Amino acid sequence: MYAILTLLLIASPQTAPHDKAFWREIVKARFEVPAGETAARLAPELAGLLSSPDPELRDDLALTILTSWIYDRKLLGPEGLRPLVHTLQANLRVGIATPGNDEVFRRSFSALTLSVVAARDNVTPFLTPDEYASLLDAALAYLRDEQDTRGFDARKGWVHTAAHTADLLKFLARNPRLRSVDQSRLLTAVLDKQRSVTAPLAQGEDERLARVAISIVRRDDFDREGFRAWLTRAQAAAAFPNPPAVDALIAHQNVRHLLSALWAELTADERPSEGADFARTLLRETIKKLF
C-alpha cells in the first residue's frame, strides 16, 4: 500500500527534478507552495534531496522546507505523511553495512526528518499504534547499527547520525503510545550507544542523547525503578577502566559526558515535575561517586 502510494507521488508531479533556485524561492517566499504544485507532490523529491552531500541543498533547503510543511504549517496531512514516513524509515537501512561514504546523509537526515514527523504526531496524532511501534523499533535499530558517528564535516556540513537519531527518540519518548517497558529500551539504547562507539562523541551528541532521558523522566507514567536500574548500569560504565585501554577509555568518557549533560539539563529545567525531581536526586548521588 505505502509503496504504491509512494510510487504514485513520485511519478505524478514532474518529469525532471527541480533545480536549487526553485527550492530557494520557496524558502524566500516563507515556504508557500508554488502555484500549480502541492506539498504532497513535492515532498518525495525533497526526501530524495536529504541524501545530497551539498549542505545547502540537504539541510538549508530540503530539511527546512519539509520541517515547515510537516510541523509548522502542517501542509502535509496523514495521506501525504504516511508514504513519506515509509520512505524515510526505509532510508535508515540504506548503505548501513558500508559506513564512511555519502549514503550516511540519506540515513542521518531521514532520521532527523522523522523526528519532525514524530513531533507532529505528538501534536496532531495520525500514526496508528502499529505504525508508532514500527517507527520506534526502526529508530532503536538505527541507533544501534549506525557505525558512522562523524559530527561536522568542513566541506559537506553536518553528518551527526547520533544526534539526529536522539532527536527522533526524544519525540517518540514523549508520545502517549510509549509503553512502560519501552522506557527501559530507550534508556538502554542511549547508554549502549555511548559505550559502543569507537570514537568520542564530542559535538553535542551527549546533550541530544540526554534529552531522550529527559523526555522519559517527565512522563506521567515514568518508570522510576527502571530509571534507577539504568543509572546503576551507567555508573558502572562511567567508572575508570582498570586496566585502561583505548576503547574502554572512550566508552568511559562518553558515558560520563552523558551523565554530566543529563545533570545539566535536569538542573537548568525548572518546570515542575515529580519525575524530574526523583531523577535529579538519584543522579546527584551517582555523580558524587564518579567526580
C-alpha positions as CSV (number, residue, x, y, z in Angstrom):
1,M,0.0,0.0,0.0
2,Y,2.7,2.5,1.1
3,A,4.9,1.5,-1.8
4,I,2.2,2.1,-4.3
5,L,1.3,5.5,-2.8
6,T,5.0,6.5,-2.8
7,L,5.4,5.5,-6.5
8,L,2.3,7.4,-7.5
9,L,3.5,10.5,-5.6
10,I,7.0,10.3,-7.2
11,A,5.6,9.7,-10.7
12,S,2.9,12.3,-10.7
13,P,4.4,15.7,-10.2
14,Q,7.0,16.3,-12.9
15,T,9.4,14.5,-15.3
16,A,12.6,16.3,-14.2
17,P,13.8,17.3,-10.7
18,H,13.7,21.0,-9.8
19,D,16.9,23.0,-9.5
20,K,18.2,24.6,-6.4
21,A,16.8,28.0,-7.4
22,F,13.3,26.5,-7.3
23,W,13.7,25.5,-3.7
24,R,15.4,28.7,-2.7
25,E,12.4,30.6,-3.9
26,I,10.1,28.5,-1.7
27,V,12.2,29.4,1.4
28,K,12.3,33.1,0.3
29,A,8.5,33.0,-0.1
30,R,8.2,31.8,3.6
31,F,7.5,28.3,2.5
32,E,4.5,29.0,0.3
33,V,3.8,26.1,-2.1
34,P,4.4,27.3,-5.7
35,A,1.3,27.8,-7.9
36,G,0.3,24.5,-9.6
37,E,2.1,22.4,-7.1
38,T,1.2,20.7,-3.8
39,A,3.2,19.9,-0.7
40,A,2.3,16.2,-1.1
41,R,3.6,16.1,-4.7
42,L,6.9,17.9,-3.8
43,A,7.6,16.1,-0.6
44,P,9.0,12.9,-2.2
45,E,11.5,15.0,-4.2
46,L,12.6,16.8,-1.1
47,A,13.0,13.5,0.7
48,G,15.4,12.4,-2.1
49,L,17.5,15.6,-1.6
50,L,18.2,14.6,2.0
51,S,20.9,12.3,0.6
52,S,22.8,15.2,-1.1
53,P,26.4,15.9,0.0
54,D,25.6,19.5,-0.7
55,P,24.8,21.0,2.8
56,E,22.7,23.8,1.3
57,L,20.5,21.5,-0.7
58,R,20.2,18.9,2.0
59,D,20.0,21.0,5.2
60,D,19.1,24.6,4.3
61,L,16.5,23.7,1.7
62,A,15.2,20.1,1.8
63,L,15.1,19.7,5.5
64,T,14.0,23.2,6.2
65,I,11.1,23.1,3.8
66,L,10.0,19.7,5.0
67,T,10.1,20.9,8.6
68,S,7.8,23.8,7.7
69,W,5.4,21.8,5.7
70,I,5.2,18.9,8.2
71,Y,5.2,20.7,11.5
72,D,5.0,24.4,11.3
73,R,2.4,24.9,8.6
74,K,1.0,21.3,8.6
75,L,0.5,21.3,4.8
76,L,1.0,17.5,4.7
77,G,-1.9,15.6,6.0
78,P,-1.9,11.9,7.1
79,E,-2.4,10.8,3.5
80,G,0.8,12.7,2.5
81,L,2.8,11.8,5.6
82,R,2.3,8.1,5.6
83,P,4.1,7.3,2.3
84,L,6.8,9.8,3.4
85,V,7.3,8.0,6.7
86,H,7.5,4.7,4.9
87,T,10.3,6.1,2.6
88,L,12.2,7.8,5.4
89,Q,12.0,4.7,7.6
90,A,13.4,2.5,4.8
91,N,16.2,5.0,4.2
92,L,17.5,4.3,7.7
93,R,18.9,1.0,6.4
94,V,20.3,2.2,3.0
95,G,24.0,1.5,2.9
96,I,24.3,0.9,6.7
97,A,26.5,-2.1,6.2
98,T,29.2,0.0,4.5
99,P,29.7,3.2,6.6
100,G,32.0,6.0,5.7
101,N,30.5,7.2,2.4
102,D,27.9,9.8,1.4
103,E,25.0,7.4,1.9
104,V,25.2,8.4,5.5
105,F,23.4,11.7,4.7
106,R,20.4,9.8,3.5
107,R,20.2,7.8,6.7
108,S,21.0,10.7,9.1
109,F,18.7,13.3,7.6
110,S,15.9,10.8,7.2
111,A,16.2,10.2,11.0
112,L,16.1,14.0,11.6
113,T,13.1,14.5,9.3
114,L,11.3,11.6,11.1
115,S,11.9,13.5,14.3
116,V,9.8,16.3,12.8
117,V,7.1,13.7,11.9
118,A,7.2,12.3,15.5
119,A,6.9,15.9,16.9
120,R,3.9,16.4,14.6
121,D,2.3,13.2,15.7
122,N,2.6,14.3,19.3
123,V,0.6,17.5,18.5
124,T,-1.9,16.1,16.0
125,P,-1.8,12.3,16.2
126,F,-2.1,10.4,13.0
127,L,0.1,7.3,13.4
128,T,-1.7,4.1,14.3
129,P,-0.3,2.1,17.3
130,D,1.3,-0.3,14.9
131,E,2.9,2.5,12.9
132,Y,4.2,4.1,16.0
133,A,5.7,0.8,17.3
134,S,7.3,0.2,13.9
135,L,8.9,3.7,13.9
136,L,10.2,3.2,17.4
137,D,11.7,-0.2,16.5
138,A,13.3,1.3,13.4
139,A,14.8,4.2,15.3
140,L,16.3,2.0,18.0
141,A,17.7,-0.4,15.4
142,Y,19.2,2.5,13.5
143,L,20.9,4.0,16.7
144,R,22.3,0.6,17.4
145,D,23.6,-0.3,13.9
146,E,24.9,3.1,12.6
147,Q,28.7,3.0,12.7
148,D,29.3,6.4,11.1
149,T,29.3,8.8,14.0
150,R,31.1,11.7,12.4
151,G,29.8,15.1,13.7
152,F,30.6,18.0,11.4
153,D,32.4,17.8,8.0
154,A,34.1,21.1,7.0
155,R,33.1,20.6,3.3
156,K,29.8,18.7,3.5
157,G,28.3,20.0,6.7
158,W,26.6,18.1,9.5
159,V,26.6,14.3,9.5
160,H,25.6,13.9,13.1
161,T,23.8,10.5,13.0
162,A,23.8,10.0,16.8
163,A,22.4,13.5,17.4
164,H,19.7,13.2,14.7
165,T,18.6,9.8,16.0
166,A,18.5,11.2,19.5
167,D,16.1,13.9,18.3
168,L,13.8,11.2,16.8
169,L,13.9,9.1,20.0
170,K,13.3,12.3,22.1
171,F,10.0,12.9,20.4
172,L,9.0,9.3,20.3
173,A,9.6,9.2,24.1
174,R,7.0,11.9,24.6
175,N,4.3,10.0,22.8
176,P,1.4,8.7,24.9
177,R,1.7,5.4,23.0
178,L,5.1,4.6,24.5
179,R,4.7,1.6,26.7
180,S,6.3,1.5,30.2
181,V,8.6,-1.4,29.0
182,D,9.9,0.8,26.2
183,Q,11.2,3.4,28.6
184,S,13.9,0.9,29.5
185,R,14.6,0.1,25.9
186,L,15.2,3.7,25.1
187,L,17.5,4.3,28.1
188,T,19.4,1.2,27.4
189,A,19.9,2.1,23.7
190,V,21.2,5.6,24.7
191,L,23.7,4.1,27.1
192,D,24.8,1.3,24.7
193,K,25.5,3.9,22.0
194,Q,27.8,5.8,24.3
195,R,29.6,2.6,25.2
196,S,29.9,1.1,21.7
197,V,31.2,3.9,19.5
198,T,34.9,3.7,18.6
199,A,35.5,7.5,18.7
200,P,34.5,10.1,21.3
201,L,31.1,11.8,20.7
202,A,32.3,15.4,21.1
203,Q,30.0,17.6,19.0
204,G,26.9,17.9,21.2
205,E,25.7,14.3,20.9
206,D,25.8,13.8,24.7
207,E,23.3,16.7,25.2
208,R,20.9,15.5,22.5
209,L,21.0,11.9,23.9
210,A,20.4,13.2,27.4
211,R,17.2,14.8,26.2
212,V,15.8,11.3,25.4
213,A,16.1,10.6,29.2
214,I,14.6,14.0,30.0
215,S,11.5,13.1,27.9
216,I,11.2,9.9,29.9
217,V,11.6,11.3,33.4
218,R,8.9,13.9,32.7
219,R,6.3,11.4,31.7
220,D,3.3,10.9,34.0
221,D,4.0,7.1,33.8
222,F,7.7,7.5,34.4
223,D,9.2,4.1,35.4
224,R,11.2,5.2,38.4
225,E,12.7,1.8,39.3
226,G,13.6,1.2,35.7
227,F,15.5,4.5,35.7
228,R,17.2,3.6,39.0
229,A,18.4,0.3,37.5
230,W,19.6,2.1,34.3
231,L,21.5,4.7,36.4
232,T,23.3,1.8,38.3
233,R,24.5,0.4,34.9
234,A,25.5,3.9,33.7
235,Q,27.5,4.4,36.9
236,A,29.4,1.2,36.3
237,A,30.1,2.1,32.7
238,A,31.4,5.5,33.8
239,A,33.9,4.1,36.2
240,F,37.6,4.4,35.2
241,P,38.5,1.2,33.4
242,N,41.1,-0.9,35.0
243,P,43.3,-1.7,33.2
244,P,42.9,1.3,30.9
245,A,42.5,0.6,27.2
246,V,41.7,3.0,24.3
247,D,38.2,1.6,23.6
248,A,37.3,1.4,27.3
249,L,38.5,4.9,27.9
250,I,36.4,6.3,25.0
251,A,33.3,4.5,26.4
252,H,34.1,5.7,29.9
253,Q,34.4,9.3,28.9
254,N,31.3,9.2,26.6
255,V,29.1,7.9,29.5
256,R,30.5,10.5,31.9
257,H,29.6,13.2,29.4
258,L,26.1,11.7,29.0
259,L,25.6,11.8,32.8
260,S,27.0,15.4,33.0
261,A,24.7,16.6,30.2
262,L,21.7,14.9,31.9
263,W,22.5,16.6,35.2
264,A,22.9,20.0,33.5
265,E,19.6,19.6,31.6
266,L,17.7,18.5,34.8
267,T,19.2,21.3,36.8
268,A,18.5,24.0,34.3
269,D,14.9,23.0,33.5
270,E,12.8,24.4,36.4
271,R,9.4,23.2,35.1
272,P,7.6,21.3,37.9
273,S,7.9,17.5,37.6
274,E,8.0,14.9,40.3
275,G,9.7,12.5,38.0
276,A,12.4,15.0,37.2
277,D,12.9,15.7,40.9
278,F,13.3,11.9,41.5
279,A,15.8,11.5,38.7
280,R,17.7,14.6,39.8
281,T,18.1,13.2,43.3
282,L,19.4,9.8,42.1
283,L,21.7,11.4,39.6
284,R,23.2,13.7,42.2
285,E,24.3,10.7,44.3
286,T,25.7,9.0,41.2
287,I,27.7,12.0,40.1
288,K,29.1,12.4,43.7
289,K,30.6,8.9,43.4
290,L,32.1,9.5,40.0
291,F,33.5,13.0,40.1
